[in-house]
Amino acid sequence: MNLIDKDTALEALKRAMETQGRDFAYNQDERGMCFYSVAAYRSYRPHEYDPNSPKAKTGCLIGVTLDLLGVEYNKFEDRSVTSLDGIKEQVTSAALEVLRYAQIEQDAGKTWGYAYDAGVRYAAAIDAEAQA
């Protein structure tokens, strides 16, 4: 199996961001809860489900990205996503870190555009380090 590389992950991250737009904020409460899918959000704490929440509209930025990449993550379907470690066997370490940096910003309540830009900045740092 070919691993998903940094550039492929970054392109998918951009497409995922564009599904809701740069100004979309998934974690408006800044609580850091991220769900790869709406189904995971709905089932994690049914008593807290809010149909008006952005989480009821879409999976998190990384969940949408993983869907676009065709990455298998079903083991996370019933809980929040707190770690990308479960996909390490499907992506390169650089791709994993690009996604991780984007997720950190999204989870902190930043917009998807800001989170995507964080991924871009990290990818550029990886490239600069490789050239040094």
Residue frames relative to the residue before (quaternion, step in Angstrom):
aa qw qx qy qz dx dy dz
M 1.0000 0.0000 0.0000 0.0000 0.00 0.00 0.00
N 0.3713 -0.7143 0.5498 0.2227 3.55 -0.95 0.89
L 0.3902 -0.7153 0.5317 0.2310 3.54 -0.92 0.92
I 0.4747 -0.6362 0.5243 0.3081 3.55 -1.16 0.66
D 0.2768 -0.7916 0.5267 0.1390 3.56 -0.72 1.09
K 0.7560 -0.4125 0.2886 0.4185 3.53 -1.38 0.20
D 0.7009 0.4756 -0.2870 0.4474 3.60 0.78 -0.96
T 0.6367 0.5095 -0.3219 0.4810 3.58 1.04 -0.74
A 0.6456 0.5102 -0.3141 0.4735 3.59 0.98 -0.84
L 0.6612 0.5126 -0.3078 0.4532 3.58 0.95 -0.86
E 0.6423 0.5075 -0.3224 0.4753 3.59 0.99 -0.77
A 0.6602 0.4864 -0.3074 0.4828 3.60 0.95 -0.79
L 0.6081 0.5475 -0.3411 0.4627 3.58 1.08 -0.73
K 0.6413 0.5147 -0.3162 0.4731 3.58 1.01 -0.81
R 0.6668 0.4919 -0.3048 0.4695 3.59 0.88 -0.90
A 0.6295 0.5262 -0.3294 0.4672 3.58 1.05 -0.77
M 0.6388 0.5256 -0.3182 0.4631 3.58 0.93 -0.89
E 0.6777 0.5137 -0.2882 0.4403 3.56 0.96 -0.88
T 0.5441 0.6230 -0.4132 0.3809 3.63 1.15 -0.35
Q 0.7847 0.2491 -0.1345 0.5515 3.59 1.10 -0.65
G 0.5342 -0.6326 0.3972 0.3959 3.59 1.24 -0.35
R 0.6637 -0.5464 0.3625 0.3600 3.54 -1.26 0.59
D 0.7292 0.4597 -0.2437 0.4444 3.60 1.02 -0.75
F 0.4659 0.6855 -0.4463 0.3373 3.59 1.25 -0.04
A 0.1177 -0.7737 0.6203 0.0520 3.56 -0.95 0.95
Y 0.3003 -0.7834 0.5269 0.1359 3.55 -0.52 1.22
N 0.7726 0.2678 -0.1253 0.5619 3.57 0.93 -0.95
Q 0.0547 -0.8422 0.5364 0.0069 3.56 0.45 1.17
D 0.6760 0.4748 -0.2950 0.4801 3.58 1.15 -0.51
E 0.3517 -0.7790 0.4495 0.2595 3.57 1.35 -0.06
R 0.3755 0.7412 -0.4756 0.2887 3.59 1.15 0.61
G 0.4759 -0.7162 0.4129 0.3001 3.56 1.22 -0.18
M 0.4839 0.6389 -0.4658 0.3751 3.61 1.18 0.23
C 0.0195 -0.7957 0.6034 -0.0492 3.51 -0.77 1.11
F 0.0903 -0.7885 0.6077 0.0289 3.54 -0.96 0.93
Y 0.4827 -0.6878 0.4618 0.2841 3.55 -0.87 0.95
S 0.8084 0.0911 -0.0368 0.5803 3.60 1.11 -0.54
V 0.6274 -0.5143 0.4238 0.4027 3.54 -1.30 0.32
A 0.6200 0.5524 -0.3402 0.4413 3.59 1.01 -0.78
A 0.6464 0.5073 -0.3213 0.4708 3.59 0.99 -0.78
Y 0.6339 0.5203 -0.3244 0.4714 3.59 1.01 -0.79
R 0.6721 0.5170 -0.2904 0.4435 3.55 0.88 -0.97
S 0.7629 0.4017 -0.2082 0.4619 3.59 0.94 -0.85
Y 0.5511 0.6529 -0.4006 0.3310 3.61 1.12 -0.52
R 0.7733 -0.0720 0.0777 0.6251 3.58 0.85 -1.00
P 0.2200 -0.8393 0.4797 0.1304 3.57 0.37 1.24
H 0.6504 0.5330 -0.3196 0.4367 3.59 1.02 -0.69
E 0.6988 0.4305 -0.2630 0.5071 3.61 1.25 -0.35
Y 0.4030 0.7369 -0.4685 0.2742 3.60 1.25 -0.07
D 0.0613 -0.7829 0.6191 -0.0050 3.57 -0.86 1.04
P 0.3384 -0.7773 0.4895 0.2040 3.62 -0.38 1.15
N 0.6594 0.4995 -0.3075 0.4703 3.60 1.24 -0.26
S 0.4977 0.6616 -0.4164 0.3758 3.55 1.31 -0.10
P 0.5707 -0.5680 0.4571 0.3778 3.60 -1.13 0.54
K 0.6094 0.5744 -0.3432 0.4252 3.58 1.14 -0.60
A 0.6387 0.5010 -0.3245 0.4856 3.58 1.24 -0.38
K 0.6297 0.5480 -0.3134 0.4527 3.57 1.32 -0.20
T 0.8072 -0.0420 0.1018 0.5800 3.56 0.97 -0.87
G 0.5520 -0.5369 0.4972 0.3998 3.52 -1.29 0.21
C 0.6519 -0.4963 0.3745 0.4341 3.55 -1.24 0.16
L 0.7240 -0.4394 0.3093 0.4326 3.56 -1.29 0.29
I 0.6911 0.4651 -0.2876 0.4727 3.58 0.91 -0.85
G 0.6172 0.5426 -0.3450 0.4535 3.60 1.02 -0.69
V 0.6521 0.4907 -0.3070 0.4896 3.57 0.98 -0.86
T 0.6307 0.5354 -0.3257 0.4578 3.58 1.00 -0.84
L 0.6763 0.4921 -0.2984 0.4598 3.58 0.86 -0.94
D 0.6044 0.5398 -0.3515 0.4688 3.59 1.07 -0.70
L 0.6731 0.4998 -0.2964 0.4576 3.58 0.88 -0.93
L 0.6900 0.4670 -0.2662 0.4848 3.57 1.12 -0.68
G 0.4169 -0.7129 0.4630 0.3220 3.58 1.23 -0.36
V 0.3541 0.7432 -0.4888 0.2885 3.57 1.21 0.52
E 0.4033 -0.7100 0.5337 0.2201 3.55 -0.98 0.93
Y 0.1305 0.7969 -0.5790 0.1121 3.56 -0.74 1.03
N 0.2229 0.8312 -0.4905 0.1372 3.60 1.17 0.41
K 0.5877 0.5920 -0.3884 0.3914 3.59 1.06 -0.52
F 0.6653 0.4829 -0.3009 0.4833 3.59 1.25 -0.30
E 0.3991 0.7846 -0.4268 0.2073 3.58 1.27 -0.23
D 0.7725 0.3785 -0.1980 0.4699 3.59 1.01 -0.70
R 0.7716 0.2847 -0.1949 0.5344 3.62 1.14 0.24
S 0.6460 -0.5008 0.3830 0.4304 3.55 -1.28 0.14
V 0.4384 -0.6608 0.5376 0.2865 3.50 -1.24 0.39
T 0.0054 0.8057 -0.5916 0.0270 3.54 -0.57 1.10
S 0.7920 0.1699 -0.0762 0.5814 3.55 1.24 -0.25
L 0.3370 -0.7264 0.5652 0.1981 3.53 -1.07 0.78
D 0.3824 0.7674 -0.4568 0.2371 3.58 1.26 -0.02
G 0.6102 0.5954 -0.3441 0.3933 3.59 1.14 -0.57
I 0.7149 0.4111 -0.2612 0.5016 3.60 1.23 -0.23
K 0.3191 0.8004 -0.4702 0.1910 3.60 1.28 0.10
E 0.6784 0.5000 -0.3063 0.4427 3.59 1.02 -0.69
Q 0.6976 0.4718 -0.2679 0.4679 3.61 1.27 -0.14
V 0.7642 0.2774 -0.1517 0.5622 3.60 1.26 -0.29
T 0.5444 -0.5787 0.4777 0.3748 3.55 -1.24 0.38
S 0.6433 -0.5222 0.3791 0.4120 3.58 -1.21 0.34
A 0.6320 0.5254 -0.3388 0.4580 3.60 1.04 -0.71
A 0.6410 0.5107 -0.3217 0.4742 3.60 0.98 -0.81
L 0.6331 0.5406 -0.3231 0.4501 3.56 0.98 -0.86
E 0.6895 0.4791 -0.2844 0.4628 3.58 0.90 -0.88
V 0.5976 0.5405 -0.3615 0.4692 3.62 1.05 -0.66
L 0.6793 0.4755 -0.2853 0.4807 3.58 0.90 -0.91
R 0.6323 0.5421 -0.3288 0.4453 3.57 1.00 -0.80
Y 0.6676 0.4983 -0.3090 0.4588 3.60 0.90 -0.88
A 0.6379 0.5071 -0.3265 0.4788 3.58 1.00 -0.74
Q 0.6610 0.5143 -0.3097 0.4501 3.58 0.93 -0.88
I 0.6106 0.5585 -0.3517 0.4377 3.60 0.98 -0.79
E 0.6904 0.4726 -0.2831 0.4688 3.59 0.89 -0.93
Q 0.6360 0.5172 -0.3325 0.4663 3.59 0.96 -0.81
D 0.6783 0.5073 -0.2906 0.4451 3.56 0.88 -0.96
A 0.6549 0.5024 -0.3011 0.4776 3.58 1.20 -0.52
G 0.6274 -0.5766 0.3256 0.4097 3.58 1.28 0.11
K 0.4592 0.6774 -0.4547 0.3515 3.57 1.24 0.14
T 0.5953 -0.5669 0.4275 0.3761 3.56 -1.26 0.37
W 0.6374 -0.5237 0.3955 0.4038 3.53 -1.29 0.34
G 0.6013 0.5485 -0.3637 0.4531 3.60 1.08 -0.57
Y 0.6571 0.5003 -0.2986 0.4783 3.55 0.95 -0.89
A 0.6529 0.5126 -0.3068 0.4657 3.57 0.98 -0.88
Y 0.6320 0.5154 -0.3282 0.4767 3.59 0.99 -0.83
D 0.6528 0.5213 -0.3127 0.4519 3.59 0.92 -0.93
A 0.6090 0.5389 -0.3503 0.4648 3.60 1.09 -0.67
G 0.6382 0.5165 -0.3159 0.4755 3.57 1.04 -0.77
V 0.6370 0.5207 -0.3146 0.4734 3.57 1.02 -0.84
R 0.6561 0.5101 -0.3138 0.4592 3.59 0.91 -0.89
Y 0.6654 0.4894 -0.3155 0.4671 3.57 0.93 -0.82
A 0.6259 0.5269 -0.3360 0.4665 3.61 0.99 -0.79
A 0.6501 0.5087 -0.3185 0.4660 3.61 0.97 -0.81
A 0.6365 0.5193 -0.3302 0.4650 3.58 1.03 -0.73
I 0.6172 0.5308 -0.3356 0.4740 3.57 1.05 -0.76
D 0.6720 0.4986 -0.2950 0.4613 3.59 0.92 -0.94
A 0.6512 0.5158 -0.3157 0.4585 3.60 0.97 -0.84
E 0.6480 0.5168 -0.3111 0.4649 3.55 0.99 -0.83
A 0.6519 0.5226 -0.3100 0.4536 3.58 1.02 -0.80
Q 0.6917 0.4727 -0.2693 0.4750 3.58 1.12 -0.66
A 0.5979 0.6004 -0.3559 0.3942 3.58 1.20 -0.42
